[in-house]
C-alpha cells in the first residue's frame, strides 16, 4: 500500500475527531455536535497512513458509534536520565500531555471508552480498571484514576512489547465477549521510545499482532507512535512499523520536546465501507 503523511489537528473551540478508516481513508467520524476538524500539515510529526481506496465512498459515521481506544504506553527506564543520556521523557510530561489532551477533547462523547496498559521490565499492567480488573471505561472518574496511576508509576526496566500485546489481546477478547452487542471499533495505540526487548527480531512480533487483529478483523486496528528526544533512530522503529502494518493502522514519529495531537494517527475500522 502507498503511505500518506499524517496531519496534525489545529484550531480553536470544539475540534472534531477525523479518523482515517481502514480501506476508506476519506471517511469521517463526526463529533457530537457535527462540527469538523481544522487540518493543516504539522512540522512535529512524520508518518504513514495506509493508502486510499478509490472505490470507497466517503461516509459520515454518526457519533453513536462505540469506539474503544486502548493505549499501550511504554514506562521503561529509557524515559528517565541515567549514565547513558538525559532520558526520552523525564517526569512523563510528553506522554501525560499526549494522553490527557486526547481524552479531554472527547470526554463529552459517551460513545468513547478508554483503556490504558503500561509496560516495563518483563510485564504489562492495566491502569484503567473496574473492580481491580482491566477494562474499558467512559466514566471520567475511572479514566482519571487510571491516568493518575500511570503518572505515579516509576519508569524502569526494559521494553516488553510481547507482554503489552498479550495484555491487549486479553482485554479486547474479554470485552468482545461481554459486550458483543455494541459492535464497537477497537483502536489500539502503542506508544514507545524504543525497540522491543522480548522479541529477537521484528518478524517475531507479527503473529502476536495478527492474533489481536484476527479477534475481529473488521472491528480492530493497531496503530503505533515512536517518540524520541534529541536523536531519531530509525532502527528503533521496526517493531512499531510492523504493528501498524499488520494491524491495519498508522505509524508516526514524534519529537518528545514538542506537542503531538494523535487524532489523525488513529484508524477506526468501519463495520463496512460503502
C-alpha positions in Angstrom: 0.0 0.0 0.0 1.1 3.6 -0.6 1.5 5.6 2.6 0.4 9.2 3.0 1.6 11.8 5.5 -0.2 12.1 8.8 -1.6 15.6 9.6 -1.9 17.2 13.0 -5.1 18.8 14.2 -5.1 22.6 14.8 -7.9 25.0 15.6 -9.8 26.9 18.2 -13.0 25.8 20.0 -14.6 22.4 19.6 -12.5 20.1 17.4 -13.9 17.0 15.8 -12.1 13.7 15.6 -11.2 12.9 12.0 -10.4 9.2 11.8 -8.7 7.6 8.7 -10.8 4.5 8.2 -9.1 1.3 7.1 -9.5 0.9 3.4 -11.6 4.1 3.3 -9.3 6.9 4.3 -11.8 9.6 3.2 -14.5 8.6 5.6 -15.0 10.9 8.6 -16.0 10.4 12.2 -18.1 13.4 13.3 -18.0 15.0 16.7 -21.1 15.1 19.0 -22.2 18.4 17.6 -21.3 17.6 14.0 -18.5 20.2 13.7 -15.5 19.4 11.6 -11.7 19.4 12.2 -9.4 22.2 11.0 -6.5 20.4 9.4 -3.0 21.5 8.3 0.3 19.9 7.8 2.3 19.8 11.0 6.1 20.1 11.5 6.3 18.0 14.6 5.3 14.6 13.2 6.1 12.4 10.3 4.4 9.2 9.5 2.4 6.9 7.4 -1.2 6.1 6.7 -2.5 3.2 4.6 -3.4 4.1 1.1 -6.8 5.3 -0.1 -9.2 3.1 -1.8 -10.8 4.9 -4.8 -13.8 2.7 -4.8 -14.7 3.7 -1.3 -17.4 6.4 -0.9 -16.7 8.9 2.0 -19.2 8.3 4.8 -20.0 10.3 7.8 -20.4 7.9 10.7 -22.7 9.2 13.4 -21.4 9.9 16.9 -23.4 7.0 18.4 -20.8 4.5 17.1 -18.9 3.0 20.0 -15.2 3.5 19.9 -12.8 1.9 22.4 -9.3 3.4 22.4 -6.7 1.2 24.1 -3.4 3.0 24.9 -0.3 0.7 25.4 2.3 3.1 26.9 6.0 2.4 27.4 7.1 3.1 31.0 10.6 1.6 30.6 13.8 3.1 32.1 15.0 4.8 28.9 12.5 7.5 29.6 14.5 8.8 32.6 18.0 10.3 32.8 20.9 7.9 33.5 24.6 7.5 32.7 23.6 6.8 29.0 21.7 10.0 28.4 19.1 12.6 29.6 16.1 10.3 29.1 13.4 10.5 26.5 10.5 11.8 28.6 11.5 12.6 32.2 8.6 13.1 34.6 6.3 11.6 31.9 5.5 15.1 30.7 5.1 14.3 27.0 3.3 11.0 27.5 0.9 12.5 30.0 0.1 15.5 27.9 -0.4 13.3 24.8 -2.9 11.1 26.6 -4.8 13.8 28.6 -5.2 16.2 25.7 -6.7 13.5 23.6 -9.1 12.2 26.3 -10.1 15.7 27.4 -11.1 16.6 23.8 -13.6 13.8 23.7 -14.7 13.3 27.3 -18.1 14.6 26.5 -18.7 11.9 24.0 -20.4 9.0 25.8 -19.6 6.6 22.9 -15.9 6.9 23.6 -14.3 4.4 26.0 -10.7 4.2 27.1 -8.3 1.5 28.2 -4.7 2.1 29.4 -2.0 -0.6 29.8 1.6 0.3 30.7 4.6 -2.0 30.1 8.1 -2.2 31.6 10.6 -4.8 32.7 9.1 -8.1 31.7 5.4 -7.3 32.3 2.4 -5.2 31.4 -0.3 -3.8 33.8 -3.7 -2.3 33.2 -4.0 1.2 34.8 -7.7 1.8 33.9 -9.6 -0.9 35.8 -13.0 -1.8 37.1 -13.1 -3.8 40.4 -9.3 -4.1 40.0 -9.7 -5.8 36.6 -8.5 -4.4 33.3 -11.4 -2.7 31.5 -12.5 -0.1 29.0 -14.4 2.8 30.7 -16.2 6.0 29.7 -16.5 7.1 33.4 -14.4 10.2 33.7 -13.5 9.4 37.3 -12.3 5.9 36.4 -10.3 7.1 33.5 -8.7 9.9 35.5 -7.8 7.5 38.2 -6.1 5.3 35.7 -4.1 8.2 34.2 -3.1 9.2 37.7 -1.8 5.7 38.4 0.2 5.9 35.2 1.7 9.3 36.3 2.7 7.9 39.6 4.4 4.8 38.1 8.2 4.8 38.1 9.8 4.4 34.7 12.1 1.4 34.9 13.4 -1.7 33.2 13.2 -2.9 29.6 10.5 -2.6 26.9 8.3 -5.8 26.8 6.2 -5.4 23.7 5.1 -9.0 23.9 3.7 -8.6 27.4 1.8 -5.4 26.2 0.3 -7.1 23.2 -0.7 -10.2 25.3 -2.5 -7.9 27.8 -4.2 -6.0 25.0 -5.4 -9.3 23.4 -6.8 -10.5 26.7 -8.7 -7.2 27.4 -10.2 -7.0 23.9 -11.1 -10.6 23.7 -13.0 -10.3 27.0 -14.7 -7.1 26.0 -15.8 -8.6 22.7 -17.4 -11.5 24.6 -19.1 -9.4 27.3 -20.2 -6.5 25.0 -20.8 -8.3 21.7 -24.0 -6.3 21.0 -22.1 -3.0 20.9 -20.3 -3.9 17.7 -17.6 -1.5 18.9 -14.5 -0.4 17.0 -11.3 -1.1 18.9 -8.4 1.2 18.3 -5.0 0.1 19.8 -2.3 2.8 20.1 1.2 1.5 21.1 3.4 4.4 22.3 7.1 3.7 22.8 10.6 5.3 22.7 12.5 2.1 21.8 12.5 -1.4 20.3 11.1 -4.5 22.0 13.3 -6.4 24.4 11.2 -9.6 24.4 11.4 -10.4 20.6 14.7 -11.3 18.9 13.8 -9.6 15.6 10.9 -7.6 14.2 9.4 -10.5 12.4 8.6 -12.3 15.6 6.0 -9.7 16.6 3.9 -10.4 13.5 2.0 -13.5 14.9 1.0 -11.6 18.1 -0.2 -8.6 16.2 -2.2 -10.9 13.9 -3.7 -12.7 16.8 -5.2 -9.4 18.1 -6.4 -8.3 14.7 -8.0 -11.7 14.0 -10.2 -11.5 17.1 -12.5 -9.3 15.0 -10.7 -8.1 11.8 -13.5 -5.6 10.8 -13.5 -4.0 14.2 -9.9 -3.7 15.3 -6.9 -1.6 14.2 -3.4 -1.3 15.7 -1.5 1.9 15.5 1.9 2.9 16.8 3.9 6.0 17.8 7.7 6.3 18.1 8.7 9.2 20.3 12.3 10.4 20.7 14.2 13.3 22.3 17.4 14.7 20.7 18.1 11.9 18.2 15.8 10.0 15.9 16.9 6.3 15.5 15.2 4.5 12.6 16.4 1.2 13.9 14.1 1.6 16.9 11.0 1.8 14.8 10.9 -1.6 13.1 8.7 -3.3 15.6 6.3 -0.4 15.8 6.1 -0.3 12.0 5.2 -4.0 11.9 2.4 -3.4 14.4 0.7 -0.8 12.3 1.4 -2.7 9.0 -0.2 -5.9 10.2 -2.8 -4.2 12.4 -4.2 -2.1 9.5 -3.4 1.1 11.3 -0.9 4.0 11.1 2.6 4.7 12.3 4.1 8.1 13.2 7.2 9.5 14.8 7.1 12.4 17.2 9.7 14.6 19.0 9.1 14.4 22.7 10.1 18.1 23.0 7.0 19.1 21.0 3.3 18.7 21.4 1.6 15.9 19.5 -2.1 15.6 18.6 -2.6 12.0 17.9 -6.2 12.3 16.5 -5.2 11.7 12.9 -3.0 8.7 13.7 -5.9 6.6 14.7 -7.6 4.5 12.1 -11.1 3.3 13.1 -12.2 0.1 11.4 -15.7 0.6 10.0 -18.4 -2.0 10.1 -18.5 -1.8 6.3 -17.3 0.6 3.7 -20.0 1.7 1.2 
